[in-house]
Amino acid sequence: MKALVTGANGFIGSHLVEYLLSREYEVHCLVRTTSNLRWIRGLDITYHYGDCSEKSTLYDAVRGTDYIYHLAGKIKASDWETYYQANTTGTKNLIDVCAETNSDVKRFVYVSSISAAGPSVKGRLKNESDPCSPVSDYGKTKLLAERAVQEYKNKPAWVIIRPSNILGPREDDMLSVFKLLKKRMKPLIGNGDIQTSICFVQDLVRGIEQAALSKKTVHKTYFITDGSHYSWRHIFDAVLKELGIRRLVIPIPHFLIMSMAFLSEVRARTCGSETLFTRRNILQLRNNYALYDGTRAFRDFGFSPSMSLENGMKNTVQWCREHERL
């Protein structure tokens, strides 16, 4: 089977590439000429150089492919247009090219985001039938991308995946928290309530392929979670445990985290880069809930996580140590 992966060099994409290779797929990757290929360099894959925002560069990669896994997009940006071009226009271009040249593709898998669905209500899991209410430009453009996919009522056959907060090796944003925890400083992210659903990346990529193979998933949308729900402080405690730190941990209160986020924003502007560590995002983590119901995925294609919070953090911390990331 021939699979095309966009965003193959990213956190989730690189894990998906490795998983598909282990399943004996012929894997093709759409990457830009400027992409950092550190996680997929040396693998038995075929590169196609292009950009989803430039439709003319997509035809060769899409033609003759059995499965298309679309993960490319923009998570960090300073303006609406950058998000829109990467997330909405890029997705529309790719599925339009698929419809034009490969409408009989076995499955077009769009990996969207819980940000497209928007926050949940305290004490209640949000499911796929609930109205979407994205609060960020990222989430709004991901929802518009979903609607571009949903415009195809017949062919190509598609499925939309909304991963919950994904943890695991190679996730750079959580790595900065790991480094703070190693220094015995615990950021008090969130408000202490059970606020988030998670899934480890190794389980997610397995679920993505399961969704692509199932006949029940055509033209449907799915949340992927590990089935449990956590406070951010509970998650950080699991990291501290794996780091072997149990005492003399200094809590970093909310006002100090906001000051650090301000400095992060200033640094990003000065360097001409983007950051997720912003005051707005910290406030969203404090005030919003990200609790999602993954039972539809279990019911339709048997997704069941294999990794607990404790085992997942053990695996992630071990990887960080082996790669000298801490």
N, C-alpha and C positions, 0 to 999 in steps of 0.2 A: 504494500500500500504506500502511496506517495502522499506525504503531508507537507503543507506549507505553513510555516510559523512566522508571523510578523512580530516585531518586538522580541525577537529570539535572543538578543543579547542582554535583556533585562533580568530582573530578579526572578519573576515567575517564568518568563519565556525561556530562560536558560535551563531551568529545572524541567520544563515541559520538553524541550529538545532532548535532554538526556533520557527522560522517561520514554519518549517515543522511540529513540534508538534502542533502548532495552527491549522494546516490544517489536523490534525488527521492522520498523517503518523506514522507508527511504525519505529522509528528512531534508527539506529545502527551507532556507531561511532568507527572508527579505530583510536586508539591512541597508543603512545609508553608508556612503563612503566615509563618513566621519564617525561611524559607530565604534564604541569601545567593545571589542570582541573578546575581552579577557576570559569570560566564563565559557565561551563556546569554541575558542581557538583550539585547533588540533582535533576536533571531533569529526567523524565521518559524515559530513553534511555538505550540501551544495549551496553556495551563496548566490543570491540575486540582488544586485545593487539597485535600489530605488527608494522612493519616498511615497507613502500613501497619499500625501497631499498633492502629488503630481501624478495624475491618472495615467498618463502615457507610459510611465515607468513600471506599471504593474502587470501588463498583459502576459509577458513571457513567464513570469513567476506563477500566475494563476492557471494558465493553460495546462490541461491534462492532469491537474491535481485531484486526488480523491478526497482529501480533507483539508480545509483551510481553518487554521487557528489564528484569529486576529487579536493580538495583544498589544500592538503598537499604539502609542498615545502619549499624551503629555500630562504628567501628574503635577509638575511644578511650573508655573508661568506667572508673569507679572501683569498680564492683560488678557482680556476676553478673546481677542482675535487669535492669539497664539493657541489658547485652549481649543477654540472652535476649529481652526484649520487642522490641528493634530487629531482631535478626537472625533469631531462630527464630519468634517469634509473628508478626512482620511478614511473613515469607515464607509461613508457613502460611496466614495470612489472605488474602494475595494469590492464591495458587494455589487456595484454596478458593473464592474469589469467581470466579476464572476458570472453575473446574469448574461452578459454579452458573449462570453467565450467558453464558459464551463457551467452552464445552468444545471447540468445533471450531477454536479458535485455531490458526493454522499452526505456531506454536512459542512455548512459554513458556521463555525463556532465563534461568536463574538464574546470575548471576555470583557464584560462591562465592570461595574463597581456598585457597592452598596451606596456610594454617594449619589448615584442616579436615582435610587429609591428615596433617599433622604432619611433623616433620623426617625427612630421609632418613638413610641410613647412610653413613658416610664411604667414599668411593670407589665408591658405587653410586647410580645414578639410581633414584628412586622412580617407579613407574608407577601407572596408575589401578586396577590389580588388587590392588595391595598393601594390607594392612590399614591403616586410618587410626589415627593416634595423636596427636591434637592435645595440645599442652602448655599452651595458654593458654585463658582463658575465652572470648576472641574466637574462637579456633579451634574450641573445643567447641560453641559456639552456632551457628557456621557449619555444622558437621557435622550438628547436629540439624536445621538448616534444610534441608540436603540430603536428609535422611531424610524430612522432611515432604513434599518434592517427590516423592521416590521412592515414596511411598505410592500415587501414581496410576500404576497399571499399564497403563491404556489411554488414556483422555483425561483431561485435555489432553496433547498431545504436548509433551514437555519435553526440554531438554538442560542439563547443568550444566557451567559453565566454571570452571576453577581457574587464574586467572592466576598466573604466577610473580611475583617482585618486579618491579613496574612502575615504569619511569622515564620522564621526559619533562616537558614544560612543564606548569606549574600544580601540580606535586607539592610541597606545602609542607614536608614533613618533610625531604626531601633538600635543599631550599633552604637550611636552616640549616647543612648540611655545606658547601654551595657557598660560603657566606659565610665559614666558617672557612678553607676552602682559598684563597679570595681574599686572606685575611690571612696566607697562607703558613704556615698551621697544618694539619697533616695528622693527623686522628684515626686511630689504629691500631685500627680496628674489626675484629672477627673475630680469627682466630688466624694469618692469613697463608696458610692453605690455600685451595684452590679450594673455595668453600663455597656459592655461590649461583647459581641460574639467574635470568635476567632477561628482560624483553621491553620494548620501548618502546611507549608508549601508542598511537602511531599505527598500529603493527602489530596490537596487541591488538584495537582496535575493529574493524579489518577482519576479524580472525579470528572475533570474536564474531558478526558478520553472516554470515560464511561458514558457521559452525556452525548458525545459525538457518535457512539456506536449504537445507542438505543433507538429503537423505532418509535418509542413513546415520547421522545423529546422534541419532535419536529414542530417548529413554530411555537415553542414554549420558553419560559424564562424561569431560572432557578437560582435560589440562594444556596451557597455552599458554606456550611459551618461545621464545627466539630460536635455540635449538639449540646454543648454546655455554654455557660455565660459567666462573665467575670468582671470584677473591678480591675482597673489598671494597677492598683496597688497590690492586688493578689497576683497579677502577672509578674510584677517587679519582684515580689517576694520569692516567686519561683526561680527567678534569675539569681537573686542573692543566694538562695540555697545551693544552686549549682556552682556558684562561684566560691562556695564554702564560707560565706560571710553571714554570721548570725548575731553579732553584737557590734556596738559602737557605730551604728548607722545614723548619719545626720539627715533628718528630713529637710527637703527644700520646699518651703511653703509657696503658695500660689503667687503671692506678690513678687517673690524673687524669681520665680519661673517667668513671669510676665516681663520682668526687667531683662532677663537673659534672652527672651524672645525678641525684645526690642533691639538688643545689640545684634542678634542674628539677622534681623531685617536690615539694619544699617550696614552690616558687613556684606550682605548679599547685594545691596544697591551699589556699594562702593566697588565691589568686584565684578559687577555686571552679571551676577548669577541668580539662581532662584533657591529658595529654601522652604521647607514645610514647617520649620520651627518659627511660626509667626504668632503674634498675639491673638489674631483672629482664630487660628486653629486651636490654640490652647483654650480659648474661651468655648469653642465648640465642643472640645473634649470634656470640659467642665460642665457645660449646661445641657448637652445633648446626649441621647441614648442611641446606641447602635446595636440593637438586639433583633436578630432575624431568625425566622423559622425555616429550618432546612429539611423539614419532613417530606416535602414534595420530591426532593432529590432522592431521598431514601426510598420513597414509594415507587417512583417511576424508573429509576435505573440502579437502585440498590446501593447508593453511595453510603458508606459507613467509614468513619475515620478510624485509623489504626493507631494514632499517636495522641497520648494524653498530654496535658499541659506539662507535667513533670518530665515525661520522656522527650517531648519536643524541645523543651528548654535544655535538657541534658545534651541532646544532639546538637543544638544550635551553639551552645557554649563550647562544646568540644570542637566543633568546626572552627569557631573563632580563634580558639587557642592554637589549633593546628596550622591555621593560616596567619597567625600572628596579627590578628585584627584587634586584639585588646591592648 
